[in-house]
Amino acid sequence: MTRLDETQRIRFPDPSRANAWGVVAQGGNLSPGILLSAYEQGIFPWYEEEPITWFSPDPRFVLYLDRFHVSRRLRREIKKRSLRISFDYDFAAVIRSCRDADRGAPVGTWITTAMEEAYNELHRLGYTHSVEVYDGETLAGGLYGVAVGDLFAGESMFSVGGGESKWAMVALAGFIDSLGLSMIDSQSYTNHVAAFGGCDVPRREFLTALASLRTGHAIPRDWRGVDGDEMLVRGLHLADRSQ
């Protein structure tokens, strides 16, 4: 299939017709226009070997910000530790760390070299973003994802000590809330996001929400000027309001 730039789009098969495993299609490539087409239609790539497999699971796992929760244990840790939060400071290091993290898979991880290169390209174009957590000068945790229209789709996260990615999640929630948005797409269930209030919703509900979100422009292309400490505090306040 021809590579598409960020201004070009294709139409994927209807995600509501995905099979029982959520598979919508196979094949294609990871060029910007194809990746953005997928995310705009509620579809994402997930594979380890060619051909590329495109998914839209049912149910979909999302985090509604009005249900956002921060545990007492994490609150105590945030008060005790001195970690620094940044946005879009070192996307390449975050996705590389996510790739290298031990995710318990028997063989490798789902972040292939081709995917890493493709998401780095999307970052240069302003469509993928990262949240970094630093312990001194050491990158101790973080997360990254894709922004299309007014939706942020979380892709992966990592921690060096076991909990630093949770700080990134709190700061991300604070930032998304500051933009006046109400949902983060987490795609498929994870214990990590469930602890913050993530929940399964029917795919049709997600696709309906996506249709109303993706035409907006609330999410900026460049996050480097975002104050990480301010967003961490805002995320904690958001959890207070959600209780």
URKAVEN-V186571 format. One record per pair of residues at least 24 apart in sequence whose ideal C-beta (glycine too) atoms are under 7 Angstrom apart, sorted by the first residue. I is the first residue (numbers start at 1). J is the second residue. Records with the same first field share a line. If there is no record, write none. Layout:
I: J / J
This chain:
1: 27 / 28 / 29
3: 29 / 31
4: 31 / 32 / 33 / 34
5: 32 / 33
6: 32 / 33 / 36 / 125
8: 33
9: 33 / 37
10: 34 / 37
12: 37 / 38 / 41 / 43 / 54
15: 41 / 42 / 43 / 56 / 203 / 207
16: 203 / 204
18: 56 / 58
22: 55 / 56 / 57 / 58
23: 53 / 55
24: 54 / 55 / 56
25: 54
26: 51 / 52 / 53 / 54
27: 51 / 52
28: 52
30: 114 / 115 / 118
32: 121 / 122 / 125
35: 118 / 122
36: 127 / 148
39: 146 / 148 / 153
40: 148 / 149 / 214
42: 206 / 207 / 210
44: 153 / 187
45: 115
46: 110
47: 110
48: 108 / 110 / 112
56: 203
57: 188 / 203
58: 202 / 203
59: 200 / 201 / 202 / 203
60: 201 / 203 / 206
61: 186 / 187 / 188 / 189 / 193 / 198 / 200
62: 183 / 184 / 185 / 186 / 198 / 199 / 201 / 206
63: 183 / 184 / 186 / 193 / 196 / 197 / 198
64: 182 / 183
65: 173 / 176 / 177 / 182 / 183 / 238
66: 182 / 242
67: 197 / 199 / 242
68: 173 / 196 / 197 / 238 / 239 / 242
69: 196 / 197 / 239 / 242
70: 170 / 236 / 239
71: 195
74: 166
75: 236
77: 163
78: 167
83: 133 / 134 / 135 / 140 / 164 / 167
84: 134 / 228
85: 131 / 133 / 167 / 168 / 171 / 228 / 229 / 231 / 232
86: 132 / 134 / 228
87: 129 / 131 / 223 / 224 / 226 / 228
88: 129 / 130 / 222 / 223 / 224
89: 132 / 224
90: 132 / 139
91: 120 / 123 / 128 / 130 / 144
92: 120
93: 139
94: 130 / 132 / 142 / 144
95: 119 / 120 / 144
97: 139 / 142 / 158
98: 144 / 156 / 157 / 158
101: 158
111: 156
122: 146
126: 221 / 222
129: 223
131: 168 / 171 / 172
133: 164 / 167 / 168
140: 164
141: 165 / 167 / 168
142: 168
143: 168 / 169 / 172
147: 219
148: 214
149: 213 / 214 / 215 / 216
150: 181 / 213 / 214 / 216 / 218 / 219
151: 185 / 210 / 213 / 214
152: 176 / 184 / 185 / 219
153: 185 / 187
154: 184 / 185 / 186
157: 192
167: 232
169: 196
170: 232 / 235 / 236
171: 228 / 231 / 232 / 235
173: 235 / 238
174: 231 / 232 / 234 / 235 / 238
175: 226 / 231
177: 234 / 238
178: 231 / 234
179: 218 / 219
180: 218
181: 218
183: 209
